Amino acid sequence: MAASPNFYSLFSGCGGLDLGFHEAGFIPRLSVDLDEVALAVHKNHLNSPVQCVDLSISDPAIPASARIDVLLAGSPCQGFSTAGRRQVDDPRNDLLLVASRVAEKHRPKVVVAENVPGALAGEHRRYWEALHQSMRSLGYKTKDYLLNSADFGVAQNRRRVVMISWRTKFDEVEEPARKPPITLRDVLLDLEGLANHNPIELAPESKHLKIARRIKPGQKLTNSRAGESSVHTWDIPEVFGRTNKRQREVLSTILRLRRQERKRAYGDADPVATSMLVKMFGKDILDQLLKKGYLRVLGEYLDLTSTFNGKYRRPNLDGLSRTVDTRFGDYTSVLHPEEHRSFTVREAARIQGFPDKKIFEGTLKEQFRMIGNAVPPPMAFAIANSVRRLL
Ligand SMILES: C[S@@+](CC[C@H](N)C(=O)[O-])C[C@H]1O[C@@H](n2cnc3c(N)ncnc32)[C@H](O)[C@@H]1O
């Protein structure tokens, strides 16, 4: 029988991508990251060698004689992600090219690079293109896949782009095999007593509990969208202050106008000219709303005071989770579908497709960070099976 293929992993974090490859029969030889806490969690579970290295300045210590079947590289996504500031010259973007630097030195048969789809958009694409070019100049064939974890038996919408580079005899890579869809209901079962599962209800009489009670599954608190899935601050008078029907009409109209009357090239909504609002509603009612704190003055414009798009998002148990990110344990960001609390670490791990035997350590912030950074192992497993056929 042929020996099992091995893999070396860069930017391994707590090991989501690595776990998928391990479960597909690959032997983990080395996992590298600069986050010691994530590496400790990784080591506890897969018990494979880890190295704490800053890959922006050094290469991992891999013997020149090492035979590498697969090199994994899930480099940081913050500089590419549309959820962040997305600066094209974010130094973390250069880390995408560490994969080709290490490939040049050690000549793995296959390289798998993974990131967020933002890496393909606009000016940022130049890093992704540079990686393609660099891998091709090293003699690899390359292919991109845009994948959503929901297609791989994960109860979460999480889109990722994966570049597979290979230098074996094959001309094509097989598409990673899809699985039937599942929902949050399928994964949020039988959690009691498990490690990393300490649900904490929101404090009685807290502002957060009052808000949470008003948010139904499928809804979020937002002042920049309308429709059934949106609850506005003026819908929660016990927290944000009472308004009368006319005042709510004015606020709803401003919400709509903010998105219609575009003045800035960024964001998706703008303040509204005070002169126009005075003409429409008269000065008195605007003054009342300013006094109540629902409006604020910005030069010659008026704006809603809270303009975030989506806090206290409560998913539907019969649907999918939005992308599990590093703030997933914060109830002001995401609420449990049925209880008035945030998700626990174990629930976040389940939604990412981690098995219950994987134990998370570190502060809660560190645990949510490593889970939010991970590739869902079931998606990694499907990628690993496609890669296996190349070897
Ligand atoms: C997107 S996460 C990788 C997640 C991992 N592939 C998984 O599936 O669990 C990116 C990782 O890069 C690590 N990282 C960031 N900058 C680094 C650097 N300069 N050197 C090494 N690792 C770095 C972070 O600690 C983080 O764990």
The ligand as a Gaussian input file, in Angstrom:
#p B3LYP/6-31G(d) Opt

LIG

0 1
 C       -6.614000      32.957000       8.689000
 S       -5.686000      32.462000      10.073000
 C       -5.288000      30.799000       9.638000
 C       -6.285000      29.809000      10.071000
 C       -5.871000      28.380000       9.882000
 N       -5.432000      28.095000       8.545000
 C       -7.029000      27.454000      10.250000
 O       -7.655000      26.897000       9.348000
 O       -7.309000      27.312000      11.458000
 C       -4.162000      33.264000       9.849000
 C       -3.101000      32.873000      10.857000
 O       -1.896000      33.552000      10.526000
 C       -1.205000      33.804000      11.712000
 N       -0.218000      34.866000      11.433000
 C       -0.445000      36.168000      11.229000
 N        0.699000      36.807000      10.962000
 C        1.679000      35.868000      11.000000
 C        3.084000      35.905000      10.800000
 N        3.703000      37.059000      10.525000
 N        3.780000      34.761000      10.932000
 C        3.153000      33.603000      11.223000
 N        1.827000      33.503000      11.410000
 C        1.088000      34.622000      11.297000
 C       -2.277000      34.191000      12.701000
 O       -1.833000      33.978000      14.038000
 C       -3.418000      33.254000      12.296000
 O       -3.428000      32.094000      13.086000

